């Protein structure tokens, strides 16, 4: 039960972070295309600025994926434990 809860909390964290980051994507695409239209644009500098704009999303996604992984490991260990004891 705890494993399923960990998995769901991690899944919600990842999905919400990706959805919020996706909501700001049109503005980021517009700023990227406007910066690339300038003749002397440095591509790496522009991508770095856009990545700094999404830096807030990295920790919720990493933590959410870690929670999902821990939940799956607990589910696997409990399934192994049940099978070794011969229970269904």
N, C-alpha and C positions, 0 to 999 in steps of 0.2 A: 504494500500500500504506500509506503514511504517512497519506494522507488518510482512508482507511477506518478506520485505527486512531484517528485524532483524532475522527472521527465517533462511533465506538463508545464511546470514553472519555467524550465529552460526553453521549451518550445515557444511559449508565449513571449518570453524576453527576446528571443531571436526574431520572431515574426513581427513584433511591435517595432523593434529597432530597424529592421529592414523596411517596414512600411513607412516609418517616419523619414528615413533616409531617402526612400523613393519619392516621397512627397516633395522633397526639395530638389529632386533631380532636374525638372524642367528649367529652373532658374540656373542651375549649375551648367547645364548644356548650353543655355543661351549665353552665359558669360564665357564659356569655353569657345564657342564659335565666334563671338565678338572679339575675343583676344586673338584667335587664330587668323581673323581677317586682317589684322594689323600686319604689315609686311615684315617687321623685324621682331616677331614674337619668339620668345624662348619657350619651347614646348615643355621642357622639364620644369621650368619655373611655374608655368601655368598649371601643370598637373600637380605640382607640389602645393600650390595654393588651394586647388580643389580638394586635395587629400586632407589638408589641414581643416577644411570645412566639414569633413566627415570624420574627423578624429574622435569626436564624442561617441560615435556609434561603435567604435571598436571594442570597448570594454563590455557593454551589454551583450554584444554578440559572442565574445569570447567566454564570458561567464555563463551565458545561456547554453552554449555548446558544451561547456564543462559540466554543467548540471545535467544536461541530457546524457552525457557520457557516463557520469556517476550513476544516474538512474538505470541505464542499461546494464552497467556492470553489476549493480545490486540485483537486478532482475535475473541476470545470468547465474550469479552465485546462488540465488535462492532456488532456481530451477535445478541446478546441479545438486544442491542439498536435498531437495525433494526426491530426485531420481535415485540418489545413493541410499536414501532411507526406504525406498520402495513405495512411496506414497504417490497418489495422483494429485 
